[in-house]
């Protein structure tokens, strides 16, 4: 097991994964950057104030006694105070992102207002007198590089800060010209021209600040995606769930493409970590070539748990059938037999998958062989030897209703390997018909159909004959009573090997099909499941869609249906 961890600055970036401030670490990072912005702004404004006054006194242009009577100094002091306020507020206690946005925006706009007043304290105004716009540019550029924010937010803040500077310049330019906006003293531009040029530069500075912020923020995102976690170099995020995120990665020494899954820090409660670690430990026991392979796992000192697994290229069965329609019976047998072989090992070690469905079965190429099956997502796997219901969720309905065995609805604490075989029957039905066994917009109704309704034979569903042995085996798997189904995955594996009249799905046919599939659907990307991305988090269900179950209302209603049927 790899237990090496990245340094803290790398850990924060990798663990956050998504938007910069989705997590506590990201929010803390933003707060530090806002404090840095206030610090740099304060130091620059204070240094300029001290330097300007020192030069005036030392050059004897102004006695030191009257230095602070100059209104320009009060503008400088006001800018120092605005930056100092940002600095102090951002360092006193943790603040929400919304508060941090308001603090840095308020400080920036306050500086803009003070710079607008700077022109009221000047002895004269001309088209060469641009001290305020230089200070504005410095302020906005420091903010762009110090504070990570979106281009839109940067543009809005910049325009709000630039507006009072432009207004102040225009007001005092007109006043200097004795109220005339079109006429100017000899040798000077008309106030209207001065104001137009000045306003142009204010808008240009705001746009440049937006571009600078976008480039800076984009670089931060790229740097964060290129970090290392343990011995794995993170390249890009390819999947996200309620608890975990999956990244495409490369082993630093072996250069092997890998998928790395991390647990989001803001979801890292004790039970979540226990469930996540249990998932990888149970899955890592399985060595069958048709089961997703776990390479490595570890945990950082801060509690960020991660594991690495094989990265697959291909398509899951849900995408495959949706894009190309039902598969030929020979191919269906080829696929189902590999799934059954994977389940033989899992059930033999006491593990029940509990979520066999098309999205969790991946077809890929391995060693030059096409149509190699990988069974994914053991996030709901149940160890029948486990006595800890707080981790296994034994008393909760888990899985996907379209592929859920009746006993998984009625008595979820008593499911065994035959529940996976029922789901395998549902999967076979979907492969050859392109339809689930039961369809409805209501989760409760789907569960009720699994409990009480008799499945329509596949041949009648699509109006064409199927090989008798294959159809009978699928319907046998769909028996309501587990005792009437095939009793083991090995039984199904052997019966699939002896079905008649299905033909042979050869390696040549697989290669031709994949070539045509790639030509027809070039935009299809490897599914998140290709990385072994677990949907377990999303199936701790929060809605009542046909693909999910687990919300209290659905749980109660389905159990009522079961009781009524009994």
MITIRO-758230 format. One line per field, with one value per residue (C-alpha): residue number from 1; x, y, z; residue in three letters. Coordinates in Angstrom, 2 decimals. Layout:
// residues N
n: [NUM,...]
xx: [X,...]
yy: [Y,...]
zz: [Z,...]
res: [ALA,...]
//
This chain:
// residues 566
n: [1,2,3,4,5,6,7,8,9,10,11,12,13,14,15,16,17,18,19,20,21,22,23,24,25,26,27,28,29,30,31,32,33,34,35,36,37,38,39,40,41,42,43,44,45,46,47,48,49,50,51,52,53,54,55,56,57,58,59,60,61,62,63,64,65,66,67,68,69,70,71,72,73,74,75,76,77,78,79,80,81,82,83,84,85,86,87,88,89,90,91,92,93,94,95,96,97,98,99,100,101,102,103,104,105,106,107,108,109,110,111,112,113,114,115,116,117,118,119,120,121,122,123,124,125,126,127,128,129,130,131,132,133,134,135,136,137,138,139,140,141,142,143,144,145,146,147,148,149,150,151,152,153,154,155,156,157,158,159,160,161,162,163,164,165,166,167,168,169,170,171,172,173,174,175,176,177,178,179,180,181,182,183,184,185,186,187,188,189,190,191,192,193,194,195,196,197,198,199,200,201,202,203,204,205,206,207,208,209,210,211,212,213,214,215,216,217,218,219,220,221,222,223,224,225,226,227,228,229,230,231,232,233,234,235,236,237,238,239,240,241,242,243,244,245,246,247,248,249,250,251,252,253,254,255,256,257,258,259,260,261,262,263,264,265,266,267,268,269,270,271,272,273,274,275,276,277,278,279,280,281,282,283,284,285,286,287,288,289,290,291,292,293,294,295,296,297,298,299,300,301,302,303,304,305,306,307,308,309,310,311,312,313,314,315,316,317,318,319,320,321,322,323,324,325,326,327,328,329,330,331,332,333,334,335,336,337,338,339,340,341,342,343,344,345,346,347,348,349,350,351,352,353,354,355,356,357,358,359,360,361,362,363,364,365,366,367,368,369,370,371,372,373,374,375,376,377,378,379,380,381,382,383,384,385,386,387,388,389,390,391,392,393,394,395,396,397,398,399,400,401,402,403,404,405,406,407,408,409,410,411,412,413,414,415,416,417,418,419,420,421,422,423,424,425,426,427,428,429,430,431,432,433,434,435,436,437,438,439,440,441,442,443,444,445,446,447,448,449,450,451,452,453,454,455,456,457,458,459,460,461,462,463,464,465,466,467,468,469,470,471,472,473,474,475,476,477,478,479,480,481,482,483,484,485,486,487,488,489,490,491,492,493,494,495,496,497,498,499,500,501,502,503,504,505,506,507,508,509,510,511,512,513,514,515,516,517,518,519,520,521,522,523,524,525,526,527,528,529,530,531,532,533,534,535,536,537,538,539,540,541,542,543,544,545,546,547,548,549,550,551,552,553,554,555,556,557,558,559,560,561,562,563,564,565,566]
xx: [0.00,1.26,1.09,3.22,1.43,1.85,2.88,0.01,-0.17,-0.51,-2.98,-5.35,-5.36,-5.90,-8.42,-10.57,-10.72,-13.66,-14.17,-11.56,-13.81,-16.17,-14.41,-13.20,-9.61,-10.60,-12.43,-9.43,-7.18,-9.40,-9.35,-5.56,-5.43,-7.85,-5.69,-2.64,-4.39,-5.14,-1.57,0.09,-2.30,-1.73,2.06,2.11,-0.25,1.62,5.02,3.82,2.40,5.62,7.87,5.88,5.79,9.47,10.43,8.26,9.81,13.41,13.11,11.70,8.63,6.46,7.19,6.55,4.10,1.60,2.10,-1.03,-3.05,-2.80,-6.03,-3.95,-2.51,-5.96,-6.73,-3.53,-4.45,-7.96,-6.57,-4.27,-7.27,-9.34,-6.59,-5.89,-9.56,-9.48,-6.29,-7.61,-11.07,-9.61,-7.23,-9.39,-11.69,-12.98,-15.36,-17.74,-16.98,-19.82,-18.43,-14.93,-16.25,-18.00,-14.93,-12.51,-15.03,-15.90,-12.25,-11.53,-14.50,-13.63,-10.14,-11.74,-13.94,-10.94,-8.92,-11.81,-11.58,-7.86,-8.61,-10.52,-7.40,-5.11,-4.11,-4.85,-6.19,-4.78,-4.68,-1.21,-2.35,-3.13,-1.95,-5.32,-5.56,-2.06,-3.01,-6.28,-4.40,-1.99,-4.87,-6.85,-3.83,-2.74,-6.28,-6.34,-3.24,-3.83,-7.55,-8.86,-12.18,-14.12,-13.64,-17.18,-16.68,-13.37,-14.93,-17.83,-15.51,-13.11,-15.83,-17.34,-13.90,-13.09,-16.43,-15.86,-12.35,-13.70,-16.56,-14.21,-11.83,-14.66,-16.22,-13.00,-11.83,-14.98,-14.59,-11.00,-12.25,-14.61,-17.66,-17.18,-17.13,-16.19,-13.65,-10.26,-7.41,-4.80,-2.54,-4.93,-7.46,-11.13,-12.59,-14.89,-11.87,-9.95,-12.88,-13.43,-9.76,-9.66,-12.87,-11.47,-8.42,-10.56,-12.60,-9.45,-7.86,-10.98,-10.93,-7.20,-7.72,-10.48,-8.19,-5.36,-7.69,-8.96,-5.43,-4.28,-7.32,-6.98,-3.32,-4.27,-6.80,-4.23,-1.61,-4.13,-5.02,-1.34,-0.50,0.70,-1.03,1.28,3.09,0.43,0.52,-2.97,-3.91,-7.63,-10.88,-13.06,-15.83,-17.55,-20.03,-21.60,-18.60,-15.77,-14.02,-12.08,-9.02,-7.10,-3.54,-0.18,2.09,5.21,7.64,5.78,4.12,1.02,-2.32,-4.37,-7.62,-7.32,-10.35,-10.28,-12.83,-13.91,-12.70,-16.02,-17.69,-15.01,-17.05,-16.13,-18.78,-18.00,-14.31,-15.13,-17.42,-14.92,-12.04,-14.20,-15.11,-11.50,-10.48,-13.27,-12.76,-9.00,-9.58,-11.01,-8.52,-10.74,-9.83,-13.46,-13.42,-12.00,-8.45,-7.32,-3.64,-2.98,-4.54,-3.51,-4.53,-2.87,-2.15,-5.12,-7.48,-7.86,-8.40,-7.60,-7.05,-5.75,-7.31,-7.05,-8.15,-10.34,-11.22,-14.46,-18.14,-20.52,-23.48,-26.01,-24.29,-23.67,-27.31,-28.59,-26.38,-26.58,-29.67,-30.01,-27.05,-27.18,-27.91,-24.41,-22.83,-25.26,-24.18,-20.52,-21.05,-23.28,-20.89,-18.01,-20.17,-21.18,-17.51,-16.72,-19.61,-18.43,-15.28,-17.08,-19.76,-17.13,-15.36,-18.61,-19.19,-22.49,-22.33,-25.94,-25.87,-25.43,-26.78,-25.70,-23.91,-21.71,-20.62,-17.86,-16.70,-13.11,-10.02,-7.40,-4.30,-5.65,-8.88,-12.15,-15.36,-13.59,-16.04,-15.12,-17.56,-17.35,-18.63,-18.40,-19.40,-22.56,-20.87,-22.06,-19.91,-22.29,-19.84,-19.90,-21.74,-21.47,-24.75,-23.62,-21.10,-22.82,-26.21,-27.92,-31.28,-31.42,-32.76,-29.73,-29.21,-31.05,-34.79,-34.80,-32.48,-33.45,-34.51,-37.82,-36.10,-33.78,-36.96,-38.84,-36.04,-32.82,-30.99,-31.39,-30.11,-27.59,-25.87,-29.19,-30.13,-27.19,-28.45,-31.87,-30.12,-28.10,-31.36,-32.62,-29.37,-29.65,-33.24,-32.05,-29.21,-31.38,-34.46,-32.98,-35.73,-35.68,-37.90,-40.30,-40.69,-42.40,-41.85,-42.43,-39.88,-42.64,-44.43,-41.24,-40.59,-44.18,-43.78,-40.63,-42.54,-45.73,-45.74,-44.80,-42.17,-43.17,-40.95,-38.32,-39.61,-43.11,-41.69,-39.92,-42.00,-39.23,-37.98,-34.94,-33.03,-35.21,-32.43,-31.31,-34.84,-35.65,-32.46,-33.19,-36.76,-35.47,-33.22,-36.27,-38.24,-39.67,-38.76,-34.96,-35.32,-36.68,-33.79,-30.42,-28.74,-25.21,-23.32,-21.46,-24.80,-25.50,-21.94,-22.27,-25.78,-24.69,-21.89,-24.38,-27.22,-28.23,-28.88,-27.18,-24.22,-20.71,-19.45,-15.91,-12.97,-13.19,-16.83,-15.97,-13.19,-15.45,-18.22,-15.92,-14.49,-17.98,-19.05,-16.11,-17.03,-20.71,-20.20,-16.83,-18.04,-18.62,-16.02,-14.97,-17.61,-16.73,-17.28,-14.28,-12.21,-14.05,-15.96,-18.39,-21.94,-22.48,-22.57,-25.25,-27.28,-27.65,-30.68,-31.96,-34.61,-37.26,-36.23,-36.60,-32.84,-32.48,-34.10,-33.46,-35.35,-37.49,-40.79,-39.77,-38.43,-41.67,-43.91,-42.04,-42.10,-45.86,-46.20,-44.18,-46.35,-49.52,-48.20,-47.36]
yy: [0.00,3.40,5.86,8.66,11.98,15.28,18.42,20.44,23.00,20.21,18.30,21.24,21.66,18.00,17.35,20.32,19.02,21.01,24.72,26.46,27.26,24.29,22.95,24.28,24.17,26.18,28.76,29.11,29.51,32.31,34.04,33.96,35.49,38.28,39.01,39.07,41.56,43.84,43.52,44.35,47.23,48.70,48.47,50.05,52.91,53.58,53.51,55.94,58.30,58.29,58.63,61.49,63.50,62.85,64.16,67.26,68.02,67.20,69.19,72.08,72.28,72.03,72.45,69.33,71.17,71.57,68.15,66.71,69.76,68.73,66.93,64.56,63.05,62.36,60.47,58.44,57.76,56.76,54.23,52.85,52.50,50.70,48.16,47.77,47.02,44.24,42.88,42.92,41.53,38.66,37.63,37.82,34.79,32.38,34.03,32.59,32.99,35.49,37.61,37.44,38.57,41.50,42.47,42.55,44.20,46.81,47.62,47.89,50.16,52.31,52.83,53.82,56.41,57.87,58.04,59.94,62.46,62.77,65.09,67.42,67.91,68.71,72.24,71.86,69.41,68.64,65.74,64.89,64.58,60.88,59.91,58.44,56.19,54.81,54.01,52.46,50.23,49.05,48.30,46.27,44.37,43.41,42.20,40.18,38.22,37.95,37.12,34.09,35.06,34.59,36.92,38.25,39.07,40.78,42.89,44.01,44.92,46.73,48.79,49.72,50.91,52.73,54.57,57.04,57.78,58.68,60.71,62.56,63.38,64.64,66.77,68.48,68.83,70.77,72.86,73.71,74.94,77.37,75.26,74.92,71.36,72.23,75.06,74.86,77.22,77.68,74.68,72.22,69.79,70.52,68.90,66.68,65.23,64.78,63.01,60.75,59.72,59.23,57.15,55.01,54.20,53.39,50.88,49.48,48.95,47.13,44.84,44.16,43.33,40.89,39.18,39.05,37.50,34.94,33.94,33.81,31.82,29.46,28.85,28.08,25.54,23.93,23.82,22.25,19.60,18.82,18.11,14.84,12.62,10.04,8.47,9.58,12.70,14.14,15.24,16.00,15.28,12.75,12.10,13.48,12.06,13.14,11.92,11.16,12.53,10.61,11.91,10.69,10.21,8.67,6.73,8.85,5.96,3.39,6.01,3.82,5.53,5.27,6.48,7.96,8.46,10.80,11.46,15.10,16.70,18.39,14.95,13.22,12.27,9.20,7.00,8.28,7.48,4.05,3.30,4.59,2.60,-0.49,-0.22,-0.30,-2.99,-5.32,-4.67,-5.14,-8.74,-9.56,-10.63,-11.90,-10.35,-9.27,-7.19,-3.68,-3.88,-1.83,-0.91,1.09,3.18,5.51,8.33,11.69,13.01,15.37,12.43,12.60,9.00,7.95,4.86,4.09,1.67,0.70,3.29,1.77,2.98,1.82,2.11,0.97,-1.15,1.59,3.90,1.09,-0.01,3.56,4.47,1.28,-0.63,-4.22,-6.57,-9.88,-12.93,-14.33,-11.13,-10.97,-14.46,-13.47,-10.45,-12.14,-15.06,-12.74,-10.93,-14.26,-15.27,-12.08,-12.78,-16.35,-15.01,-12.22,-14.53,-17.15,-14.66,-13.63,-10.39,-9.37,-6.57,-5.29,-2.95,-4.95,-2.71,-1.60,1.53,-0.60,-3.03,-1.76,-3.13,-2.42,-3.78,-5.70,-7.24,-6.64,-8.50,-6.63,-6.91,-7.64,-7.06,-5.16,-5.21,-1.85,-0.03,-2.20,0.84,-0.97,-4.32,-6.24,-8.60,-11.28,-11.96,-8.33,-7.59,-3.80,-2.45,1.14,0.61,-1.88,-0.20,-3.54,-2.11,0.40,-0.13,0.33,-0.13,0.86,0.10,-0.95,-3.84,-4.55,-7.98,-8.25,-9.35,-6.30,-4.20,-6.35,-7.43,-5.62,-7.01,-10.56,-10.28,-12.82,-13.72,-14.63,-10.93,-10.25,-13.04,-11.37,-8.15,-10.12,-11.37,-7.78,-6.83,-9.66,-8.60,-5.04,-6.19,-8.18,-5.91,-2.43,-2.06,-2.67,-5.45,-2.92,0.74,3.57,7.19,6.30,4.58,3.15,1.70,0.12,-1.48,-2.72,-4.31,-6.10,-7.38,-8.55,-8.33,-11.13,-10.06,-10.06,-12.57,-10.77,-12.31,-10.91,-7.56,-6.88,-9.08,-11.39,-14.77,-15.28,-18.49,-20.52,-21.46,-17.84,-16.54,-19.24,-18.57,-14.83,-15.49,-18.00,-15.32,-13.05,-15.38,-13.55,-16.36,-16.63,-20.38,-20.77,-18.92,-20.41,-20.68,-19.61,-17.47,-20.60,-22.20,-19.27,-19.31,-22.98,-22.66,-19.70,-21.87,-24.49,-22.37,-23.46,-21.54,-18.30,-18.53,-17.43,-13.92,-14.05,-11.72,-10.69,-9.65,-7.70,-5.78,-4.93,-3.79,-1.52,-0.04,0.82,2.03,4.44,5.79,6.24,7.72,9.54,12.03,9.36,9.72,6.99,6.98,7.97,4.33,3.62,4.79,2.55,5.58,4.52,5.81,4.69,8.26,9.23,6.16,7.10,8.38,11.92,11.82,9.47,9.07,5.62,5.17,5.80,4.73,5.39,8.55,7.98,8.33,5.78,3.44,3.49,3.17,0.21,-1.62,-1.01,-2.59,-5.56,-5.95,-5.73,-8.41,-10.66]
zz: [0.00,-0.91,1.97,0.56,0.53,-1.25,0.59,2.09,-0.71,-3.25,-1.08,-0.90,-4.66,-5.44,-2.73,-3.69,-7.20,-8.48,-8.25,-6.15,-3.20,-3.07,0.00,3.34,2.08,-0.99,1.11,3.41,0.38,-0.96,2.43,2.49,-0.97,-0.01,3.03,0.74,-1.54,1.41,2.69,-0.62,-1.26,2.20,1.94,-1.52,-0.57,2.68,0.95,-1.72,0.90,2.93,-0.14,-1.70,1.51,2.25,-1.18,-0.73,2.66,1.71,-1.51,0.47,-1.72,1.35,5.07,7.10,9.39,6.56,4.96,6.48,5.57,1.91,0.87,-1.30,1.86,3.20,-0.01,0.49,4.09,3.06,0.55,3.24,5.55,2.87,2.19,5.90,6.50,3.88,5.44,9.01,8.22,6.18,8.96,12.08,11.67,8.99,6.54,3.98,0.31,-0.09,2.74,1.29,-2.09,-0.48,1.54,-1.37,-3.69,-1.07,-0.46,-4.19,-4.88,-1.84,-3.28,-6.59,-4.88,-3.03,-6.25,-7.83,-5.00,-5.68,-8.57,-6.29,-4.21,-7.18,-7.94,-11.61,-14.15,-17.59,-20.00,-18.64,-15.03,-14.60,-11.09,-10.20,-13.23,-12.60,-9.01,-10.24,-12.70,-10.01,-7.64,-10.18,-11.45,-7.93,-7.27,-10.51,-9.61,-5.86,-5.64,-7.59,-9.12,-12.32,-15.27,-14.82,-11.15,-11.91,-14.68,-12.48,-9.60,-11.91,-13.57,-10.21,-9.03,-12.30,-12.57,-9.68,-10.96,-14.40,-12.91,-10.55,-13.38,-15.58,-12.87,-11.92,-15.52,-16.31,-13.17,-14.12,-17.52,-15.77,-16.44,-20.19,-21.45,-25.02,-24.50,-22.80,-21.93,-24.67,-25.10,-23.43,-24.80,-24.36,-21.22,-23.28,-25.11,-21.85,-20.24,-23.27,-23.35,-19.59,-19.62,-22.43,-20.35,-17.32,-19.33,-20.95,-17.55,-16.33,-19.38,-19.05,-15.37,-16.36,-18.89,-16.35,-13.78,-16.25,-17.25,-13.63,-12.49,-15.46,-14.63,-11.04,-12.30,-14.61,-11.87,-9.51,-12.11,-12.69,-9.04,-7.61,-5.11,-3.67,-6.62,-9.09,-11.22,-11.53,-15.06,-15.20,-13.45,-15.27,-12.77,-9.69,-7.22,-3.98,-1.97,-4.35,-7.42,-10.04,-11.87,-14.83,-13.59,-14.43,-12.13,-11.62,-12.18,-14.25,-16.51,-16.44,-17.13,-13.96,-12.48,-8.99,-6.78,-3.80,-1.09,-1.03,2.21,2.95,2.93,4.98,8.01,10.00,8.41,4.91,5.33,6.73,3.80,1.27,2.74,3.01,-0.67,-1.82,0.66,-0.43,-4.13,-3.86,-2.76,-6.18,-8.83,-11.65,-15.04,-15.50,-12.30,-12.09,-10.71,-7.72,-7.85,-4.74,-1.97,0.80,3.10,3.65,7.17,6.75,6.22,2.42,1.35,-2.23,-4.31,-7.80,-10.27,-13.90,-16.43,-19.14,-22.62,-24.16,-23.28,-20.58,-21.62,-20.98,-23.45,-25.90,-26.07,-26.07,-29.03,-31.09,-29.98,-28.71,-29.05,-30.93,-28.77,-29.34,-28.06,-25.14,-24.08,-24.48,-22.19,-19.61,-19.24,-18.34,-15.77,-14.27,-14.08,-12.14,-9.76,-9.21,-7.56,-5.67,-4.27,-3.47,-1.19,0.49,-1.43,-3.03,-5.58,-5.06,-8.06,-11.25,-14.02,-17.54,-16.33,-14.08,-16.79,-19.05,-22.38,-23.25,-24.99,-23.05,-24.59,-28.08,-27.29,-27.77,-25.76,-22.51,-19.65,-16.50,-13.58,-11.85,-8.81,-5.76,-3.69,-2.54,-2.12,0.93,2.92,4.15,6.99,8.20,11.45,11.26,9.77,10.25,7.46,5.17,5.32,5.71,6.62,3.76,0.27,-1.97,-5.67,-8.85,-8.94,-12.61,-11.69,-8.10,-6.86,-4.97,-1.76,-1.94,-1.68,0.80,3.15,2.18,5.20,3.89,0.30,-0.95,-4.20,-5.83,-5.76,-8.07,-10.33,-10.56,-11.59,-14.12,-15.60,-15.83,-17.52,-20.05,-20.79,-21.43,-23.70,-26.11,-26.08,-25.36,-22.73,-18.97,-17.64,-16.11,-17.03,-15.19,-14.20,-10.56,-8.35,-6.17,-9.19,-10.52,-7.14,-7.05,-10.49,-9.38,-6.35,-8.06,-11.89,-14.28,-16.84,-20.48,-22.33,-24.44,-27.68,-27.07,-25.94,-29.24,-31.55,-32.78,-31.63,-29.44,-28.80,-26.44,-24.03,-23.62,-23.08,-20.56,-18.63,-18.44,-17.26,-14.70,-13.25,-12.98,-10.71,-7.69,-5.34,-4.99,-4.48,-8.04,-9.68,-10.60,-7.22,-8.02,-10.50,-11.57,-12.54,-14.85,-16.21,-17.16,-18.59,-20.73,-22.10,-23.28,-24.75,-28.23,-31.45,-30.47,-32.81,-31.96,-31.26,-32.58,-32.02,-35.68,-35.28,-32.14,-33.92,-36.85,-34.53,-32.50,-35.67,-36.90,-33.46,-33.29,-36.71,-35.80,-32.34,-32.31,-29.71,-27.07,-24.36,-21.96,-19.26,-15.74,-14.96,-17.15,-14.26,-11.86,-10.62,-7.94,-8.02,-4.44,-3.19,-5.69,-4.86,-1.23,-2.90,-2.56,-5.26,-6.54,-10.16,-11.73,-11.55,-7.84,-4.60,-0.94,-0.03,3.05,1.16,-1.46,1.21,3.19,0.13,-1.33,1.98,2.19,-1.26,-0.06,3.03,0.93,-1.39,1.52]
res: [UNK,UNK,UNK,UNK,UNK,UNK,UNK,UNK,UNK,UNK,UNK,UNK,UNK,UNK,UNK,UNK,UNK,UNK,UNK,UNK,UNK,UNK,UNK,UNK,UNK,UNK,UNK,UNK,UNK,UNK,UNK,UNK,UNK,UNK,UNK,UNK,UNK,UNK,UNK,UNK,UNK,UNK,UNK,UNK,UNK,UNK,UNK,UNK,UNK,UNK,UNK,UNK,UNK,UNK,UNK,UNK,UNK,UNK,UNK,UNK,UNK,UNK,UNK,UNK,UNK,UNK,UNK,UNK,UNK,UNK,UNK,UNK,UNK,UNK,UNK,UNK,UNK,UNK,UNK,UNK,UNK,UNK,UNK,UNK,UNK,UNK,UNK,UNK,UNK,UNK,UNK,UNK,UNK,UNK,UNK,UNK,UNK,UNK,UNK,UNK,UNK,UNK,UNK,UNK,UNK,UNK,UNK,UNK,UNK,UNK,UNK,UNK,UNK,UNK,UNK,UNK,UNK,UNK,UNK,UNK,UNK,UNK,UNK,UNK,UNK,UNK,UNK,UNK,UNK,UNK,UNK,UNK,UNK,UNK,UNK,UNK,UNK,UNK,UNK,UNK,UNK,UNK,UNK,UNK,UNK,UNK,UNK,UNK,UNK,UNK,UNK,UNK,UNK,UNK,UNK,UNK,UNK,UNK,UNK,UNK,UNK,UNK,UNK,UNK,UNK,UNK,UNK,UNK,UNK,UNK,UNK,UNK,UNK,UNK,UNK,UNK,UNK,UNK,UNK,UNK,UNK,UNK,UNK,UNK,UNK,UNK,UNK,UNK,UNK,UNK,UNK,UNK,UNK,UNK,UNK,UNK,UNK,UNK,UNK,UNK,UNK,UNK,UNK,UNK,UNK,UNK,UNK,UNK,UNK,UNK,UNK,UNK,UNK,UNK,UNK,UNK,UNK,UNK,UNK,UNK,UNK,UNK,UNK,UNK,UNK,UNK,UNK,UNK,UNK,UNK,UNK,UNK,UNK,UNK,UNK,UNK,UNK,UNK,UNK,UNK,UNK,UNK,UNK,UNK,UNK,UNK,UNK,UNK,UNK,UNK,UNK,UNK,UNK,UNK,UNK,UNK,UNK,UNK,UNK,UNK,UNK,UNK,UNK,UNK,UNK,UNK,UNK,UNK,UNK,UNK,UNK,UNK,UNK,UNK,UNK,UNK,UNK,UNK,UNK,UNK,UNK,UNK,UNK,UNK,UNK,UNK,UNK,UNK,UNK,UNK,UNK,UNK,UNK,UNK,UNK,UNK,UNK,UNK,UNK,UNK,UNK,UNK,UNK,UNK,UNK,UNK,UNK,UNK,UNK,UNK,UNK,UNK,UNK,UNK,UNK,UNK,UNK,UNK,UNK,UNK,UNK,UNK,UNK,UNK,UNK,UNK,UNK,UNK,UNK,UNK,UNK,UNK,UNK,UNK,UNK,UNK,UNK,UNK,UNK,UNK,UNK,UNK,UNK,UNK,UNK,UNK,UNK,UNK,UNK,UNK,UNK,UNK,UNK,UNK,UNK,UNK,UNK,UNK,UNK,UNK,UNK,UNK,UNK,UNK,UNK,UNK,UNK,UNK,UNK,UNK,UNK,UNK,UNK,UNK,UNK,UNK,UNK,UNK,UNK,UNK,UNK,UNK,UNK,UNK,UNK,UNK,UNK,UNK,UNK,UNK,UNK,UNK,UNK,UNK,UNK,UNK,UNK,UNK,UNK,UNK,UNK,UNK,UNK,UNK,UNK,UNK,UNK,UNK,UNK,UNK,UNK,UNK,UNK,UNK,UNK,UNK,UNK,UNK,UNK,UNK,UNK,UNK,UNK,UNK,UNK,UNK,UNK,UNK,UNK,UNK,UNK,UNK,UNK,UNK,UNK,UNK,UNK,UNK,UNK,UNK,UNK,UNK,UNK,UNK,UNK,UNK,UNK,UNK,UNK,UNK,UNK,UNK,UNK,UNK,UNK,UNK,UNK,UNK,UNK,UNK,UNK,UNK,UNK,UNK,UNK,UNK,UNK,UNK,UNK,UNK,UNK,UNK,UNK,UNK,UNK,UNK,UNK,UNK,UNK,UNK,UNK,UNK,UNK,UNK,UNK,UNK,UNK,UNK,UNK,UNK,UNK,UNK,UNK,UNK,UNK,UNK,UNK,UNK,UNK,UNK,UNK,UNK,UNK,UNK,UNK,UNK,UNK,UNK,UNK,UNK,UNK,UNK,UNK,UNK,UNK,UNK,UNK,UNK,UNK,UNK,UNK,UNK,UNK,UNK,UNK,UNK,UNK,UNK,UNK,UNK,UNK,UNK,UNK,UNK,UNK,UNK,UNK,UNK,UNK,UNK,UNK,UNK,UNK,UNK,UNK,UNK,UNK,UNK,UNK,UNK,UNK,UNK,UNK,UNK,UNK,UNK,UNK,UNK,UNK,UNK,UNK,UNK,UNK,UNK,UNK,UNK]
//
